[in-house]
Amino acid sequence: MAAGERVVVVGAGVAGLTTAVVLAEAGVSVHVIAEEVPGVTSLAAGAMWGPYLVEPKDKVDQWGQRSLEIFRRLAEDPATGVRLTSGIEASRTAEAPPDWATTLPGFRPCGLAELPTGFSAGYRFIVPLIDMPTYLNYLLHRLDAAGGTVERRRLASLPDAGPATVIVNCTGLGAKDLLPDPDLRPIRGQHVVVTNPGLTEFFSEDTGLSPDLLCFYPHGDTVVLGGTAIDGEGGLASDDTAAASILARCAEVEPRLATARVLEHRIGARPTRATVRVGADRQEDGTLVVHNYGHGGAGVTLSWGCAGEAYELLASE
């Protein structure tokens, strides 16, 4: 694309803001349009790096590794909300660790004495944990410093984002109606945020395709407890029954959480499709549309890698 041409990024979740930062810092004139800034689903994320239950695997591996490299650098600055943290992922059915986990620093199998009651296998590693409210604000400040602008507005269609030479579609679940994309579906997620009773390490259970998740991620004075993964549901109202179950599951593994004070509930709808969509096409009026959405629960994990590929698609035109 020619210098000075206007690019509109639609969406201000982690995919949209990361893509906007990559473009703006490369000298592109970037304007972000989103109904919610930052996006509520990204705000609700836990969030731990890990390319889990998302396809296509070869591209996911590339995108995830690129993001991992950048998160490791960001962890050197506490203001980003990113920290390298040690912890355990465990299983009740002696599942083998995923290949991405075995490459992480500090990876080793756990002895049974290290595991909570009821678990038969686990492994320890060091991985980025991301405090999402802090991190998304960091991205907004970084975008502003690079000259990007942000507008809060609901779009009825992608052409409503114009005039623009390029539209970058990072609308997440919104793409279902905006494009439309019938392959996109929500997976509802809920987390409970509590005061930190002294935890410094994360814990995550490999629950497979179960709608009931078990994880806790310490972020300084708070801990994010999870969670749920309810396929096909996109409502964002808090579910008190689900919250109580999340607290009970986490407290069974870490009893100190039983008396932690609940601070808030975070609910999001993960934008899920069979494969992540990063690609480009043209509208009838000739406007180039670069798509970057459908990351499911791996939006944070893939964010920098997908943003980089979106930029390459745009720059090649």
C-alpha positions as a Markdown table, in Angstrom:
| # | Residue | x | y | z |
|---|---|---|---|---|
| 1 | Met | 0.0 | 0.0 | 0.0 |
| 2 | Ala | 1.1 | 3.6 | -0.6 |
| 3 | Ala | 2.4 | 5.8 | 2.3 |
| 4 | Gly | -0.3 | 7.9 | 4.0 |
| 5 | Glu | -3.2 | 5.7 | 3.1 |
| 6 | Arg | -5.8 | 5.3 | 5.8 |
| 7 | Val | -6.3 | 2.0 | 7.5 |
| 8 | Val | -9.3 | 1.3 | 9.8 |
| 9 | Val | -9.1 | -1.5 | 12.3 |
| 10 | Val | -12.5 | -2.7 | 13.4 |
| 11 | Gly | -12.5 | -4.1 | 16.9 |
| 12 | Ala | -10.6 | -3.2 | 20.1 |
| 13 | Gly | -10.1 | -6.6 | 21.7 |
| 14 | Val | -6.6 | -8.0 | 22.0 |
| 15 | Ala | -6.5 | -8.9 | 18.3 |
| 16 | Gly | -7.7 | -5.5 | 17.2 |
| 17 | Leu | -5.4 | -3.4 | 19.5 |
| 18 | Thr | -2.4 | -5.6 | 18.9 |
| 19 | Thr | -2.9 | -5.3 | 15.1 |
| 20 | Ala | -3.4 | -1.6 | 15.3 |
| 21 | Val | -0.2 | -1.2 | 17.4 |
| 22 | Val | 1.8 | -3.2 | 14.8 |
| 23 | Leu | 0.5 | -1.2 | 11.9 |
| 24 | Ala | 0.9 | 2.2 | 13.6 |
| 25 | Glu | 4.4 | 1.5 | 14.8 |
| 26 | Ala | 5.3 | 0.5 | 11.2 |
| 27 | Gly | 4.2 | 4.0 | 10.1 |
| 28 | Val | 0.7 | 3.2 | 8.9 |
| 29 | Ser | -2.1 | 5.8 | 9.6 |
| 30 | Val | -4.4 | 3.8 | 11.8 |
| 31 | His | -7.9 | 4.5 | 13.1 |
| 32 | Val | -9.7 | 2.0 | 15.4 |
| 33 | Ile | -13.5 | 1.8 | 15.5 |
| 34 | Ala | -15.1 | -0.4 | 18.1 |
| 35 | Glu | -18.3 | -0.3 | 20.2 |
| 36 | Glu | -16.4 | -1.3 | 23.3 |
| 37 | Val | -12.9 | -0.1 | 24.1 |
| 38 | Pro | -11.3 | -2.3 | 25.2 |
| 39 | Gly | -13.4 | -5.3 | 24.2 |
| 40 | Val | -15.2 | -7.1 | 27.0 |
| 41 | Thr | -14.2 | -10.6 | 26.0 |
| 42 | Ser | -10.5 | -9.8 | 26.0 |
| 43 | Leu | -11.0 | -8.1 | 29.4 |
| 44 | Ala | -12.5 | -11.3 | 30.7 |
| 45 | Ala | -9.5 | -13.5 | 29.8 |
| 46 | Gly | -7.4 | -15.2 | 32.5 |
| 47 | Ala | -4.9 | -15.0 | 30.8 |
| 48 | Met | -2.1 | -17.6 | 30.3 |
| 49 | Trp | -0.1 | -18.1 | 27.1 |
| 50 | Gly | -0.9 | -21.5 | 25.6 |
| 51 | Pro | -2.1 | -22.5 | 22.0 |
| 52 | Tyr | -4.9 | -24.8 | 23.3 |
| 53 | Leu | -7.8 | -26.2 | 21.2 |
| 54 | Val | -7.3 | -24.0 | 18.2 |
| 55 | Glu | -6.5 | -24.7 | 14.5 |
| 56 | Pro | -4.8 | -24.8 | 12.0 |
| 57 | Lys | -1.9 | -26.3 | 14.0 |
| 58 | Asp | 1.0 | -25.4 | 11.7 |
| 59 | Lys | -0.1 | -21.7 | 11.6 |
| 60 | Val | -1.0 | -21.7 | 15.3 |
| 61 | Asp | 2.4 | -22.9 | 16.2 |
| 62 | Gln | 4.0 | -20.1 | 14.2 |
| 63 | Trp | 1.7 | -17.4 | 15.6 |
| 64 | Gly | 2.0 | -18.6 | 19.1 |
| 65 | Gln | 5.8 | -18.7 | 19.1 |
| 66 | Arg | 6.0 | -15.2 | 17.7 |
| 67 | Ser | 3.7 | -14.0 | 20.5 |
| 68 | Leu | 5.6 | -15.9 | 23.1 |
| 69 | Glu | 8.8 | -14.1 | 22.1 |
| 70 | Ile | 7.2 | -10.7 | 22.4 |
| 71 | Phe | 5.5 | -11.5 | 25.7 |
| 72 | Arg | 8.8 | -12.6 | 27.2 |
| 73 | Arg | 10.2 | -9.2 | 26.3 |
| 74 | Leu | 7.2 | -7.4 | 27.6 |
| 75 | Ala | 7.6 | -9.2 | 30.9 |
| 76 | Glu | 10.7 | -7.2 | 31.6 |
| 77 | Asp | 8.5 | -4.1 | 32.2 |
| 78 | Pro | 6.0 | -4.5 | 35.1 |
| 79 | Ala | 3.8 | -1.8 | 33.6 |
| 80 | Thr | 2.7 | -4.1 | 30.8 |
| 81 | Gly | 0.9 | -6.4 | 33.1 |
| 82 | Val | 2.9 | -9.4 | 31.7 |
| 83 | Arg | 4.9 | -11.6 | 34.0 |
| 84 | Leu | 6.8 | -14.9 | 33.6 |
| 85 | Thr | 5.3 | -17.2 | 36.1 |
| 86 | Ser | 6.0 | -20.8 | 37.2 |
| 87 | Gly | 3.1 | -23.2 | 37.8 |
| 88 | Ile | 1.6 | -26.6 | 37.2 |
| 89 | Glu | -0.8 | -28.0 | 34.6 |
| 90 | Ala | -2.3 | -31.3 | 35.8 |
| 91 | Ser | -4.6 | -34.1 | 34.6 |
| 92 | Arg | -6.8 | -36.6 | 36.4 |
| 93 | Thr | -6.3 | -39.1 | 33.5 |
| 94 | Ala | -2.5 | -39.1 | 33.0 |
| 95 | Glu | -2.6 | -37.2 | 29.7 |
| 96 | Ala | 0.7 | -36.6 | 28.0 |
| 97 | Pro | 1.7 | -32.9 | 27.9 |
| 98 | Pro | 1.1 | -31.0 | 24.7 |
| 99 | Asp | 4.2 | -30.5 | 22.5 |
| 100 | Trp | 4.2 | -26.7 | 23.1 |
| 101 | Ala | 4.5 | -27.2 | 26.8 |
| 102 | Thr | 7.6 | -29.3 | 26.6 |
| 103 | Thr | 9.6 | -26.5 | 25.0 |
| 104 | Leu | 8.9 | -24.0 | 27.7 |
| 105 | Pro | 11.5 | -23.0 | 30.3 |
| 106 | Gly | 11.5 | -25.1 | 33.5 |
| 107 | Phe | 9.4 | -27.9 | 31.9 |
| 108 | Arg | 9.5 | -31.1 | 33.9 |
| 109 | Pro | 7.0 | -33.8 | 34.9 |
| 110 | Cys | 5.6 | -33.5 | 38.5 |
| 111 | Gly | 5.9 | -36.1 | 41.1 |
| 112 | Leu | 2.7 | -37.3 | 42.6 |
| 113 | Ala | 3.5 | -35.6 | 45.9 |
| 114 | Glu | 3.4 | -32.2 | 44.0 |
| 115 | Leu | -0.1 | -32.8 | 42.7 |
| 116 | Pro | -3.5 | -32.2 | 44.4 |
| 117 | Thr | -5.6 | -35.1 | 45.5 |
| 118 | Gly | -7.3 | -36.8 | 42.6 |
| 119 | Phe | -4.7 | -35.9 | 40.0 |
| 120 | Ser | -2.6 | -38.6 | 38.4 |
| 121 | Ala | -0.2 | -36.6 | 36.2 |
| 122 | Gly | 1.1 | -33.1 | 35.8 |
| 123 | Tyr | 4.0 | -31.0 | 34.6 |
| 124 | Arg | 5.6 | -27.7 | 35.6 |
| 125 | Phe | 6.8 | -24.9 | 33.4 |
| 126 | Ile | 7.3 | -21.1 | 33.2 |
| 127 | Val | 4.9 | -19.2 | 31.0 |
| 128 | Pro | 3.7 | -15.6 | 30.5 |
| 129 | Leu | 0.6 | -14.6 | 32.6 |
| 130 | Ile | -1.1 | -11.5 | 31.4 |
| 131 | Asp | -3.2 | -9.2 | 33.6 |
| 132 | Met | -5.7 | -8.2 | 30.9 |
| 133 | Pro | -7.1 | -4.9 | 32.2 |
| 134 | Thr | -3.5 | -3.6 | 32.7 |
| 135 | Tyr | -2.3 | -5.1 | 29.4 |
| 136 | Leu | -5.1 | -3.7 | 27.3 |
| 137 | Asn | -4.6 | -0.3 | 28.7 |
| 138 | Tyr | -0.9 | -0.6 | 27.9 |
| 139 | Leu | -1.8 | -1.4 | 24.3 |
| 140 | Leu | -4.1 | 1.6 | 24.1 |
| 141 | His | -1.3 | 3.9 | 25.4 |
| 142 | Arg | 1.2 | 2.4 | 23.0 |
| 143 | Leu | -1.2 | 2.9 | 20.1 |
| 144 | Asp | -1.7 | 6.5 | 21.1 |
| 145 | Ala | 2.0 | 7.1 | 21.3 |
| 146 | Ala | 2.4 | 5.7 | 17.7 |
| 147 | Gly | -0.2 | 8.2 | 16.4 |
| 148 | Gly | -3.2 | 5.8 | 16.2 |
| 149 | Thr | -6.7 | 7.1 | 16.9 |
| 150 | Val | -9.7 | 5.4 | 18.5 |
| 151 | Glu | -13.5 | 5.9 | 17.9 |
| 152 | Arg | -16.2 | 4.3 | 19.9 |
| 153 | Arg | -19.0 | 3.4 | 17.4 |
| 154 | Arg | -21.2 | 0.4 | 16.6 |
| 155 | Leu | -21.0 | -0.6 | 12.9 |
| 156 | Ala | -24.0 | -2.0 | 11.0 |
| 157 | Ser | -21.6 | -3.4 | 8.3 |
| 158 | Leu | -17.9 | -3.3 | 7.4 |
| 159 | Pro | -18.5 | -0.6 | 4.7 |
| 160 | Asp | -19.7 | 1.7 | 7.5 |
| 161 | Ala | -16.1 | 1.8 | 8.7 |
| 162 | Gly | -15.1 | 3.8 | 5.5 |
| 163 | Pro | -13.7 | 5.8 | 3.9 |
| 164 | Ala | -10.6 | 3.7 | 4.1 |
| 165 | Thr | -8.0 | 2.2 | 1.8 |
| 166 | Val | -7.9 | -0.9 | 3.9 |
| 167 | Ile | -10.3 | -2.3 | 6.6 |
| 168 | Val | -8.8 | -4.8 | 9.1 |
| 169 | Asn | -11.6 | -6.9 | 10.5 |
| 170 | Cys | -10.8 | -7.9 | 14.1 |
| 171 | Thr | -14.4 | -8.0 | 15.2 |
| 172 | Gly | -14.3 | -11.4 | 16.9 |
| 173 | Leu | -17.8 | -12.7 | 17.4 |
| 174 | Gly | -19.2 | -9.6 | 15.7 |
| 175 | Ala | -18.0 | -11.0 | 12.3 |
| 176 | Lys | -20.8 | -13.5 | 12.5 |
| 177 | Asp | -23.3 | -10.8 | 11.5 |
| 178 | Leu | -21.0 | -8.1 | 9.9 |
| 179 | Leu | -19.7 | -10.3 | 7.1 |
| 180 | Pro | -21.7 | -12.6 | 7.7 |
| 181 | Asp | -19.7 | -15.7 | 8.9 |
| 182 | Pro | -22.0 | -18.6 | 9.7 |
| 183 | Asp | -19.1 | -20.7 | 10.8 |
| 184 | Leu | -18.5 | -18.5 | 13.9 |
| 185 | Arg | -20.0 | -19.4 | 17.2 |
| 186 | Pro | -19.7 | -18.2 | 20.8 |
| 187 | Ile | -18.2 | -20.2 | 23.7 |
| 188 | Arg | -19.2 | -18.5 | 26.9 |
| 189 | Gly | -16.4 | -18.0 | 29.5 |
| 190 | Gln | -16.7 | -16.8 | 33.1 |
| 191 | His | -14.0 | -16.0 | 35.6 |
| 192 | Val | -14.2 | -14.9 | 39.2 |
| 193 | Val | -11.6 | -12.4 | 40.5 |
| 194 | Val | -10.7 | -12.6 | 44.2 |
| 195 | Thr | -8.2 | -11.1 | 46.6 |
| 196 | Asn | -4.9 | -13.0 | 46.6 |
| 197 | Pro | -4.3 | -15.0 | 49.8 |
| 198 | Gly | -0.6 | -15.4 | 49.0 |
| 199 | Leu | -0.4 | -17.4 | 45.7 |
| 200 | Thr | 2.6 | -16.9 | 43.5 |
| 201 | Glu | 2.1 | -19.8 | 41.1 |
| 202 | Phe | -0.6 | -20.7 | 38.6 |
| 203 | Phe | -2.5 | -23.9 | 38.4 |
| 204 | Ser | -4.4 | -25.3 | 35.4 |
| 205 | Glu | -6.3 | -28.6 | 34.9 |
| 206 | Asp | -6.3 | -30.2 | 31.5 |
| 207 | Thr | -10.1 | -30.6 | 31.3 |
| 208 | Gly | -10.3 | -31.4 | 27.6 |
| 209 | Leu | -13.7 | -30.4 | 26.1 |
| 210 | Ser | -15.5 | -30.2 | 29.4 |
| 211 | Pro | -17.5 | -27.0 | 29.9 |
| 212 | Asp | -16.2 | -26.8 | 33.5 |
| 213 | Leu | -12.7 | -25.5 | 33.7 |
| 214 | Leu | -10.3 | -25.3 | 36.7 |
| 215 | Cys | -7.5 | -22.8 | 36.8 |
| 216 | Phe | -6.2 | -19.9 | 38.9 |
| 217 | Tyr | -3.8 | -17.2 | 37.8 |
| 218 | Pro | -2.3 | -14.9 | 40.4 |
| 219 | His | -1.8 | -11.2 | 39.3 |
| 220 | Gly | -0.2 | -9.5 | 42.3 |
| 221 | Asp | -3.0 | -8.6 | 44.7 |
| 222 | Thr | -5.7 | -10.5 | 42.8 |
| 223 | Val | -6.2 | -14.0 | 41.5 |
| 224 | Val | -8.4 | -14.9 | 38.4 |
| 225 | Leu | -10.3 | -18.1 | 39.0 |
| 226 | Gly | -11.8 | -20.1 | 36.1 |
| 227 | Gly | -13.8 | -21.1 | 34.6 |
| 228 | Thr | -16.4 | -22.1 | 32.1 |
| 229 | Ala | -16.5 | -23.0 | 28.3 |
| 230 | Ile | -20.1 | -23.3 | 27.3 |
| 231 | Asp | -20.3 | -24.0 | 23.6 |
| 232 | Gly | -23.0 | -22.1 | 21.7 |
| 233 | Glu | -23.8 | -19.6 | 24.5 |
| 234 | Gly | -22.9 | -15.9 | 24.1 |
| 235 | Gly | -24.8 | -14.2 | 26.9 |
| 236 | Leu | -22.7 | -11.9 | 29.2 |
| 237 | Ala | -24.9 | -11.9 | 32.3 |
| 238 | Ser | -23.2 | -13.2 | 35.5 |
| 239 | Asp | -24.2 | -16.7 | 36.5 |
| 240 | Asp | -24.1 | -17.0 | 40.3 |
| 241 | Thr | -24.4 | -20.8 | 40.2 |
| 242 | Ala | -21.4 | -21.1 | 37.8 |
| 243 | Ala | -19.4 | -18.6 | 39.9 |
| 244 | Ala | -20.0 | -20.7 | 43.1 |
| 245 | Ser | -18.9 | -23.8 | 41.3 |
| 246 | Ile | -15.7 | -22.1 | 40.0 |
| 247 | Leu | -14.9 | -21.0 | 43.6 |
| 248 | Ala | -15.5 | -24.5 | 44.9 |
| 249 | Arg | -13.4 | -26.3 | 42.3 |
| 250 | Cys | -10.5 | -23.9 | 42.8 |
| 251 | Ala | -10.7 | -24.0 | 46.6 |
| 252 | Glu | -10.6 | -27.8 | 46.5 |
| 253 | Val | -7.2 | -27.6 | 44.9 |
| 254 | Glu | -6.0 | -24.5 | 46.8 |
| 255 | Pro | -7.8 | -24.2 | 50.2 |
| 256 | Arg | -6.6 | -20.7 | 50.8 |
| 257 | Leu | -9.0 | -19.5 | 48.1 |
| 258 | Ala | -12.0 | -20.6 | 50.1 |
| 259 | Thr | -11.8 | -17.4 | 52.2 |
| 260 | Ala | -10.7 | -15.0 | 49.5 |
| 261 | Arg | -13.0 | -12.0 | 49.0 |
| 262 | Val | -14.7 | -11.9 | 45.6 |
| 263 | Leu | -14.0 | -8.7 | 43.8 |
| 264 | Glu | -15.7 | -9.1 | 40.4 |
| 265 | His | -17.0 | -11.5 | 37.8 |
| 266 | Arg | -15.7 | -11.3 | 34.3 |
| 267 | Ile | -17.7 | -12.8 | 31.4 |
| 268 | Gly | -16.9 | -13.1 | 27.7 |
| 269 | Ala | -17.9 | -15.0 | 24.6 |
| 270 | Arg | -14.9 | -16.6 | 22.9 |
| 271 | Pro | -15.2 | -16.1 | 19.1 |
| 272 | Thr | -14.7 | -19.7 | 17.8 |
| 273 | Arg | -14.6 | -21.3 | 14.4 |
| 274 | Ala | -13.1 | -24.5 | 13.0 |
| 275 | Thr | -9.9 | -22.5 | 12.0 |
| 276 | Val | -8.7 | -19.0 | 12.9 |
| 277 | Arg | -9.2 | -16.7 | 9.9 |
| 278 | Val | -6.3 | -14.6 | 8.9 |
| 279 | Gly | -6.6 | -13.6 | 5.2 |
| 280 | Ala | -7.6 | -10.9 | 2.8 |
| 281 | Asp | -10.3 | -10.2 | 0.2 |
| 282 | Arg | -11.8 | -7.2 | -1.6 |
| 283 | Gln | -15.2 | -5.6 | -1.3 |
| 284 | Glu | -17.2 | -4.7 | -4.4 |
| 285 | Asp | -15.9 | -1.1 | -4.2 |
| 286 | Gly | -12.3 | -2.4 | -4.3 |
| 287 | Thr | -11.6 | -1.8 | -0.6 |
| 288 | Leu | -9.1 | -4.4 | 0.7 |
| 289 | Val | -10.4 | -6.2 | 3.8 |
| 290 | Val | -7.8 | -8.1 | 6.0 |
| 291 | His | -9.4 | -10.5 | 8.4 |
| 292 | Asn | -8.0 | -11.5 | 11.8 |
| 293 | Tyr | -10.6 | -13.2 | 13.9 |
| 294 | Gly | -12.0 | -16.5 | 15.2 |
| 295 | His | -9.2 | -17.2 | 17.8 |
| 296 | Gly | -11.5 | -18.9 | 20.3 |
| 297 | Gly | -9.8 | -19.0 | 23.7 |
| 298 | Ala | -6.4 | -18.3 | 22.2 |
| 299 | Gly | -6.7 | -14.7 | 21.2 |
| 300 | Val | -4.0 | -13.5 | 23.6 |
| 301 | Thr | -1.7 | -16.4 | 22.8 |
| 302 | Leu | -1.9 | -15.8 | 19.0 |
| 303 | Ser | -2.2 | -12.0 | 19.1 |
| 304 | Trp | 1.2 | -10.8 | 18.0 |
| 305 | Gly | 1.7 | -13.6 | 15.5 |
| 306 | Cys | -1.6 | -12.9 | 13.8 |
| 307 | Ala | -1.1 | -9.2 | 13.9 |
| 308 | Gly | 2.2 | -9.6 | 12.2 |
| 309 | Glu | 0.7 | -11.7 | 9.4 |
| 310 | Ala | -2.2 | -9.2 | 9.0 |
| 311 | Tyr | 0.5 | -6.5 | 8.5 |
| 312 | Glu | 2.3 | -8.6 | 5.9 |
| 313 | Leu | -1.0 | -9.1 | 4.0 |
| 314 | Leu | -1.6 | -5.4 | 4.0 |
| 315 | Ala | 1.9 | -4.4 | 3.1 |
| 316 | Ser | 2.0 | -6.8 | 0.1 |
| 317 | Glu | -0.8 | -4.9 | -1.6 |
